[in-house]
């Protein structure tokens, strides 16, 4: 038994029953393990949900970091590549995510901590990209503001996730377009020029409606 097996069993149970297991005890019977063994991995059923988001994020980074081409990307290109790989891996779990989509709205995220582990890992990743961007002058360092950039990127990640959840276009083509425009806008905002990207992104959102 390992964490991945527990996560997969939890997902299957949720998809087949439309609800979470009633207790750790009942879930352990399904896994055919003792509660003591379960608590060696997780301290609650909610912890499984938190770990799901972190596992998908970490798998995305592992795939990217194994690609030698990715290592030579600019900060903007790395973030763009991350979103494409991340959403591709989310597609493998779309049915599960759709069951949880109400928890992905900003007002719900503020009330629970299901994305906290993913958020903290994402912050560390984006901090590295920002430092790279500053060194290559792709990102403009601004007093009192630069250390807040990562919060904007987190909101961007939530935007991408929620956009994809609601996307009904063939092969999620609109999500791909949204990712490109969102990343382009964000790097222009933290770079030198902003107005053209703001207008272009606004037009894109209006045409979706």
C-alpha positions as CSV (number, residue, x, y, z in Angstrom):
1,X,0.0,0.0,0.0
2,X,1.2,3.5,-0.8
3,X,-0.2,7.0,-1.1
4,X,-0.9,6.7,-4.8
5,X,-3.0,3.6,-4.3
6,X,-5.0,5.3,-1.5
7,X,-5.6,8.4,-3.7
8,X,-6.8,6.2,-6.6
9,X,-9.1,4.2,-4.4
10,X,-10.5,7.3,-2.9
11,X,-11.2,8.8,-6.4
12,X,-12.9,5.6,-7.6
13,X,-15.1,5.5,-4.5
14,X,-16.1,9.1,-5.0
15,X,-16.8,8.7,-8.7
16,X,-18.8,5.5,-8.2
17,X,-20.8,6.7,-5.1
18,X,-21.0,10.4,-5.7
19,X,-19.9,11.1,-2.1
20,X,-16.9,10.7,0.2
21,X,-16.6,7.6,2.4
22,X,-18.6,7.9,5.6
23,X,-15.5,7.4,7.8
24,X,-11.8,6.4,7.9
25,X,-13.0,3.0,9.3
26,X,-15.2,2.2,6.3
27,X,-12.6,3.4,3.8
28,X,-9.9,1.2,5.5
29,X,-12.2,-1.8,5.0
30,X,-12.4,-1.0,1.3
31,X,-8.6,-0.8,1.2
32,X,-8.2,-3.9,3.3
33,X,-5.8,-2.2,5.7
34,X,-6.0,-1.2,9.4
35,X,-6.8,2.3,10.5
36,X,-3.3,2.4,12.1
37,X,-1.8,1.7,8.7
38,X,-3.9,4.4,7.1
39,X,-2.9,7.0,9.6
40,X,0.7,6.2,8.7
41,X,-0.1,8.0,5.4
42,X,-2.9,10.5,6.1
43,X,-4.4,11.9,9.2
44,X,-7.9,12.3,7.7
45,X,-9.9,11.7,4.5
46,X,-9.6,15.4,3.7
47,X,-5.8,15.0,3.7
48,X,-6.2,12.7,0.7
49,X,-8.0,15.4,-1.2
50,X,-5.3,17.9,-0.4
51,X,-2.6,15.5,-1.5
52,X,-4.3,14.8,-4.8
53,X,-3.7,18.4,-5.9
54,X,-0.1,18.3,-4.8
55,X,0.6,15.0,-6.5
56,X,-0.7,16.3,-9.8
57,X,1.4,19.4,-9.5
58,X,4.5,17.5,-8.6
59,X,4.0,15.0,-11.4
60,X,3.7,18.0,-13.8
61,X,7.0,19.4,-12.6
62,X,8.8,16.0,-12.8
63,X,7.7,15.6,-16.4
64,X,8.9,19.2,-17.3
65,X,12.3,18.9,-15.5
66,X,13.0,15.7,-17.4
67,X,12.8,17.6,-20.7
68,X,16.2,19.1,-21.5
69,X,14.5,21.7,-23.8
70,X,12.5,23.0,-20.8
71,X,15.7,23.8,-19.0
72,X,16.6,26.4,-21.6
73,X,13.2,28.1,-21.6
74,X,12.6,31.7,-20.4
75,X,10.6,32.2,-17.3
76,X,7.5,32.9,-19.4
77,X,8.0,29.8,-21.5
78,X,8.4,27.7,-18.5
79,X,5.2,28.9,-16.9
80,X,3.4,28.4,-20.2
81,X,4.8,24.8,-20.5
82,X,3.8,24.1,-16.9
83,X,0.2,25.1,-17.5
84,X,-0.1,22.9,-20.6
85,X,1.4,19.9,-18.9
86,X,-0.6,20.5,-15.7
87,X,-3.9,20.8,-17.5
88,X,-3.1,17.7,-19.5
89,X,-2.7,15.7,-16.3
90,X,-5.8,17.3,-14.9
91,X,-7.7,15.9,-18.0
92,X,-6.8,12.4,-16.8
93,X,-8.8,13.3,-13.6
94,X,-11.5,15.5,-15.1
95,X,-14.4,13.4,-13.8
96,X,-13.1,13.7,-10.3
97,X,-12.3,17.4,-10.6
98,X,-15.9,18.1,-11.9
99,X,-17.3,16.5,-8.8
100,X,-15.2,18.9,-6.8
101,X,-15.6,22.0,-8.9
102,X,-17.7,23.9,-6.4
103,X,-14.7,23.8,-4.0
104,X,-12.5,25.5,-6.6
105,X,-14.3,28.9,-6.6
106,X,-12.4,31.7,-4.9
107,X,-15.0,32.2,-2.1
108,X,-14.9,28.4,-1.3
109,X,-11.1,28.2,-1.4
110,X,-11.0,31.0,1.2
111,X,-13.1,28.9,3.5
112,X,-11.2,25.6,3.3
113,X,-7.7,24.4,2.9
114,X,-8.0,21.7,0.2
115,X,-5.6,23.5,-2.1
116,X,-3.1,24.7,0.5
117,X,-0.4,22.1,-0.1
118,X,-0.6,22.7,-3.8
119,X,-0.6,26.4,-3.3
120,X,2.6,26.4,-1.1
121,X,4.4,24.2,-3.7
122,X,3.2,26.5,-6.5
123,X,4.5,29.5,-4.7
124,X,8.0,28.0,-4.4
125,X,8.0,27.1,-8.1
126,X,6.8,30.6,-9.2
127,X,9.4,32.3,-6.9
128,X,12.1,30.5,-8.8
129,X,10.6,31.6,-12.2
130,X,10.4,35.2,-10.9
131,X,14.0,35.2,-9.8
132,X,15.0,33.8,-13.2
133,X,12.9,36.5,-14.9
134,X,14.6,39.3,-12.9
135,X,18.0,38.0,-13.7
136,X,17.2,38.0,-17.5
137,X,15.3,41.3,-17.3
138,X,12.2,39.5,-18.4
139,X,10.6,40.6,-15.1
140,X,11.0,44.1,-13.7
141,X,11.8,44.2,-10.0
142,X,9.6,46.8,-8.3
143,X,10.1,47.9,-4.7
144,X,7.3,46.7,-2.4
145,X,5.6,44.9,-5.3
146,X,7.9,42.2,-6.6
147,X,7.3,39.9,-3.5
148,X,3.6,40.1,-4.3
149,X,4.0,38.7,-7.9
150,X,3.5,35.1,-6.7
151,X,0.0,35.9,-5.4
152,X,-1.0,37.2,-8.8
153,X,0.3,34.0,-10.4
154,X,-1.7,31.9,-7.9
155,X,-4.9,33.7,-8.9
156,X,-3.9,33.1,-12.5
157,X,-3.5,29.3,-11.8
158,X,-7.0,29.3,-10.3
159,X,-8.3,31.2,-13.3
160,X,-6.8,28.6,-15.6
161,X,-8.2,25.7,-13.6
162,X,-11.7,27.2,-13.4
163,X,-11.7,28.1,-17.1
164,X,-10.8,24.6,-18.0
165,X,-13.5,23.1,-15.7
166,X,-16.1,25.2,-17.5
167,X,-14.6,24.8,-21.0
168,X,-16.8,22.9,-23.5
169,X,-14.7,23.6,-26.7
170,X,-13.3,20.7,-28.7
171,X,-10.2,19.3,-27.1
172,X,-10.4,22.2,-24.7
173,X,-8.9,24.5,-27.4
174,X,-10.3,27.6,-25.6
175,X,-8.4,26.7,-22.5
176,X,-5.2,26.6,-24.5
177,X,-5.9,30.0,-25.8
178,X,-6.8,31.3,-22.4
179,X,-3.5,30.0,-21.0
180,X,-1.5,31.7,-23.7
181,X,-3.2,35.0,-23.2
182,X,-3.2,34.9,-19.4
183,X,0.6,34.1,-19.3
184,X,1.3,36.8,-21.9
185,X,-0.6,39.4,-19.9
186,X,1.0,38.5,-16.6
187,X,4.5,38.8,-17.9
188,X,3.7,42.1,-19.6
189,X,2.3,43.3,-16.3
190,X,5.4,42.5,-14.4
191,X,7.6,43.6,-17.3
192,X,7.7,47.0,-19.0
193,X,4.5,47.1,-21.1
194,X,0.9,46.4,-20.1
195,X,-1.8,48.2,-22.0
196,X,-1.8,46.1,-25.3
197,X,-2.1,42.8,-23.4
198,X,-4.8,44.1,-21.1
199,X,-6.9,45.1,-24.1
200,X,-6.3,41.8,-25.9
201,X,-7.1,39.7,-22.8
202,X,-10.3,41.8,-22.2
203,X,-11.4,41.2,-25.8
204,X,-10.8,37.4,-25.4
205,X,-13.0,37.2,-22.3
206,X,-15.7,39.2,-24.0
207,X,-15.8,37.0,-27.1
208,X,-16.2,33.9,-24.9
209,X,-19.4,35.3,-23.6
